[in-house]
Amino acid sequence: MSRSTVRSEHSRSSARRRAGRRPWRWSRWRSCRRRSARTGRLSQENLTAGVVFVSQSGVMTQTQQLPDPRPRLLATADAVTPLLETLTADDLGRPTPCAGWTVADLLAHFVAVEHRVAHIMRGGRPFEVPSVVEVEDPADPDVWRAAWAAGRVVLGEALADPAVLEGLVHHPAATMPAPAALTTYVSELGTHGWDLAVALGRLDELHVDPAAVEAALAVVTRAIPASDRPAGVPFDDAVDVPEDADPLLRLVAFFGRDPRWAGPAQ
């Protein structure tokens, strides 16, 4: 049995043991992208062309240039926690930069990302973990705080062993080395952290390490086209910002956010 198979079996058995204790359940797939008339599938060539560690086979390789991304990933997740500490029931209904999503919708996806990262790092496949969770009482901010904290524990446990950085993992975009996958997830956690912070009007409280963001930008900007993104890419085309803009603003703009977002268009 391969190492990947062993990790996958361990993940599934662990999930079965925990099934009766979850305060949430998985729900349907969602995408943080405005509705579009575009059609077509996500092209692996679009996602991987030009990345310094991508082979012609579409498998990402040669990750020696990437530092250990685990501390940066966990720190990016931890940067979100203060935003949740004072979350109120009224906050949960606020709109977010993800069109059609409230803060509660965003948190449902955010918590799922924690579990998805942990799952693929244990050898699982990404779509075995749906992209959103449903909690017992989505109108209760304490429930979301607990769900986020539980996900953070699962994520930390999955990344505790340095051996998780060895070999390939199944990222939604492609099969790639674990350090590359974790670096791309830094970009997702950072972007959704910004989504949450601006939705709450508390961007000044979000402190994401600029070096972590720059490392993530170096990967995603080479892997994903800035415009004419196919339907399978779950975010809009990049928004133009000055080259010397704050790294986090450049990141969210690359993922289709308007850095000046102040609420839904009227």
Steps between C-alpha positions, in 0.01 A plus 500: 500500500638840404565777748221707345259209538601453863437870572164488323384193692612658828311817417180314419514284810567806716207677341272208575606501866423870530174491305278488805666795670491773234297813579471554125447301181616531143284681249494569127783648294518877467725741318605851597448635150249729336259336258645482152392386158835330448501130434764233485711304741796599708813445292796353681721679247348832609572417862853373459662665198805701593531394863866438577432159651254356246600221266358443154291217640306747712648369823663773707858419596828654619385670819841555655457875451196506727558541874297289740152654451341348810578785742376757249181309431418459868588863575271614220217296649576638845481855366129442442423386854486850657231596249281222635551577867257792496274373221131575565179348373436813294841463336407160359250655260739759360586482128852410394713562190393152386181590314196339657687387809435625849759481776339173610534361147863604491571335834334180378755486221789623713454220754476248217833621362669417832370145477574465129864599545536252785334230290724534194811517717400160639476355151136571421353653188366855525144442388449229758456802728221733380577869482257611771377375836163544664495566873224421745401866548642729230354805677714441811847657481623269777432203274718652228776579748495138616496364145793720399699403809432131443611529140817674609580209732445250219721706270777529756496128568520419129804724455686410819726237344764639260456181296181645353722719281634195318351376176195609303149593612171536317426872477176603320709658224753223441709233664792686650765487772363564846694828551350642180149400603537658843636819346193532279280454806677791667356709218150363558507554875643848456240595241208375705646665808484828307144418389397456861687803630353743247153354543527573872660841445807387694775478241741678736475197732615249238876449521624256237876460456597687179778248434247217506281688256791574267597132495143404414478766231817369338327165453144591407582782260708259292248219522173680425427739212409853605212524253264287291486245776291194411186403686681248717705772670294599806580872495483789256769655284770703672433864586769754414687651796832688518806277496615651830169435676494312829562126440163400642321748274689364200400150604129571536502700177656205320212288628245739352422717802468876479730632775265798535201276576269663753182298460282356225430715196164670515 
